[in-house]
Amino acid sequence: ASSAVGGILDMIHHVEEVAPLRRTVTQQEVGNAAAFLCSNLSSGITGQILYVDAGYEIMGM
């Protein structure tokens, strides 16, 4: 689906270059985060943003 976004490959390569983990995330990692949030393990979490982005968000880009 992302292939319809103009310049998506440039964006993906940029994230791979600057994210602390030096890669993009997988569908499995996003699914794992969603499963965690749907589980009782996250019962104390409210009103938060959970970034699943290989650390890109902390770079302040």
N, C-alpha and C positions, 0 to 999 in steps of 0.2 A: 504494500500500500504506500510505503514512503517513496517509492520510485516516482510517484506523481508530483512530488515536491521538487520544485526547481532548485538545483544546487545541492541536493541532499548528499551526494557523494563527497562534495567539498566539506560539508558540515561534519560528516562522519569522520573524514580524515583529520579534520581540525581537532575533534574530540580525542581521537586516538593519539594525537601529538601532544596535547596539553593536559589531559586528565592524569591524575596521579597514578592510576593503575595502567596507563598507556594502552588502553583498549576501550572498546565499547562494551555494553552489557549484552547479555544473552536474554532470550525470551524466558529461559528457565530461571534466571535471576529475578526478573520482574515477577514471574509467577510465584517464586518462593516468597518474595516480599508480600505479595497479595495474600498468599496462604497464611503467612504469619499474622497479618493484620486481621484476617477473618477468624483466627484461632483465639482460644482463651489466653494464650501467651501474651497477647497484646492488650489485655483487659484494662490496664492502667494507662493506656495511651489515648489521649484525646486532643483534637485540634492541632495536629502536627502535620508537617509536610515531610514525607519520607522520599528522599531523592535516591533513585536507583540509577546511578549515572557514572559509576567508576570513579567517583570523586570530583567530577567536573564542576559541580556547583560550588565546592569550597574554594575554587580558584578565582571566584568573583568575576567571571567572564561575562 
